[in-house]
Amino acid sequence: MQTMNLKTNNYRGEKKISVYKAIAILAKNNIQVDENEAAVILNFLYHVAKIYSSAKTGKTLRKHRTVKKLAEDI
């Protein structure tokens, strides 16, 4: 079973869901995706989990905001 490599979001945790498992889970909910689409979905979910995890531990989310949004906050 192939697992995807998520170097783009710097996720350091273990990736336990394979692309094929994600396709199967989505198919159970009548959502048809190919391998590339499943990889994008998993990448997004790992990124969201990373942000949620850092927020839960008290780390700031400021680094995830855009420069324009930061300027508006000041």
C-alpha positions as a Markdown table, in Angstrom:
| # | Residue | x | y | z |
|---|---|---|---|---|
| 1 | Met | 0.0 | 0.0 | 0.0 |
| 2 | Gln | 1.4 | 3.4 | -1.0 |
| 3 | Thr | 1.4 | 6.3 | 1.4 |
| 4 | Met | 1.8 | 9.8 | 0.1 |
| 5 | Asn | 4.8 | 12.1 | 0.8 |
| 6 | Leu | 3.7 | 15.4 | 2.2 |
| 7 | Lys | 6.8 | 17.5 | 2.1 |
| 8 | Thr | 5.0 | 20.6 | 0.9 |
| 9 | Asn | 3.3 | 21.3 | 4.3 |
| 10 | Asn | 6.3 | 20.3 | 6.5 |
| 11 | Tyr | 4.1 | 17.9 | 8.5 |
| 12 | Arg | 6.4 | 16.1 | 10.8 |
| 13 | Gly | 4.0 | 13.5 | 12.3 |
| 14 | Glu | 3.4 | 10.0 | 11.0 |
| 15 | Lys | 1.1 | 9.8 | 8.0 |
| 16 | Lys | -1.1 | 6.8 | 8.8 |
| 17 | Ile | -3.7 | 7.1 | 6.0 |
| 18 | Ser | -2.7 | 6.0 | 2.5 |
| 19 | Val | -4.2 | 7.5 | -0.7 |
| 20 | Tyr | -6.0 | 4.2 | -1.4 |
| 21 | Lys | -7.5 | 4.2 | 2.1 |
| 22 | Ala | -8.7 | 7.8 | 1.6 |
| 23 | Ile | -10.3 | 6.8 | -1.7 |
| 24 | Ala | -12.1 | 3.9 | 0.0 |
| 25 | Ile | -13.4 | 6.1 | 2.8 |
| 26 | Leu | -14.6 | 8.8 | 0.4 |
| 27 | Ala | -16.2 | 6.1 | -1.8 |
| 28 | Lys | -18.3 | 4.9 | 1.1 |
| 29 | Asn | -19.8 | 8.4 | 1.2 |
| 30 | Asn | -20.5 | 8.3 | -2.6 |
| 31 | Ile | -17.5 | 10.7 | -3.3 |
| 32 | Gln | -15.5 | 9.5 | -6.3 |
| 33 | Val | -11.9 | 10.8 | -6.5 |
| 34 | Asp | -8.8 | 9.6 | -8.3 |
| 35 | Glu | -5.4 | 9.2 | -6.6 |
| 36 | Asn | -4.3 | 12.8 | -7.3 |
| 37 | Glu | -7.5 | 14.3 | -5.9 |
| 38 | Ala | -7.2 | 12.0 | -2.8 |
| 39 | Ala | -3.6 | 13.1 | -2.3 |
| 40 | Val | -4.7 | 16.8 | -2.4 |
| 41 | Ile | -7.4 | 16.1 | 0.1 |
| 42 | Leu | -5.0 | 14.3 | 2.5 |
| 43 | Asn | -2.5 | 17.1 | 2.1 |
| 44 | Phe | -5.1 | 19.6 | 3.1 |
| 45 | Leu | -6.3 | 17.6 | 6.1 |
| 46 | Tyr | -2.8 | 17.1 | 7.4 |
| 47 | His | -2.2 | 20.8 | 7.1 |
| 48 | Val | -5.4 | 21.6 | 9.0 |
| 49 | Ala | -4.4 | 19.1 | 11.6 |
| 50 | Lys | -1.0 | 20.7 | 12.0 |
| 51 | Ile | -2.5 | 24.1 | 12.5 |
| 52 | Tyr | -5.1 | 22.8 | 14.9 |
| 53 | Ser | -2.5 | 21.0 | 16.9 |
| 54 | Ser | -0.3 | 24.1 | 17.1 |
| 55 | Ala | -3.3 | 26.2 | 18.3 |
| 56 | Lys | -4.2 | 23.6 | 20.8 |
| 57 | Thr | -0.7 | 23.7 | 22.3 |
| 58 | Gly | -0.8 | 27.4 | 22.7 |
| 59 | Lys | 1.4 | 28.3 | 19.8 |
| 60 | Thr | 0.4 | 31.3 | 17.8 |
| 61 | Leu | -1.3 | 31.1 | 14.4 |
| 62 | Arg | 0.1 | 34.5 | 13.5 |
| 63 | Lys | 2.6 | 33.0 | 11.1 |
| 64 | His | -0.2 | 31.6 | 9.0 |
| 65 | Arg | -1.7 | 35.0 | 8.3 |
| 66 | Thr | -1.0 | 37.0 | 5.3 |
| 67 | Val | 1.0 | 40.3 | 5.4 |
| 68 | Lys | -2.1 | 42.2 | 4.3 |
| 69 | Lys | -4.2 | 40.8 | 7.1 |
| 70 | Leu | -1.4 | 41.5 | 9.6 |
| 71 | Ala | -1.3 | 45.1 | 8.4 |
| 72 | Glu | -5.1 | 45.4 | 8.9 |
| 73 | Asp | -4.8 | 44.1 | 12.5 |
| 74 | Ile | -2.2 | 46.7 | 13.5 |
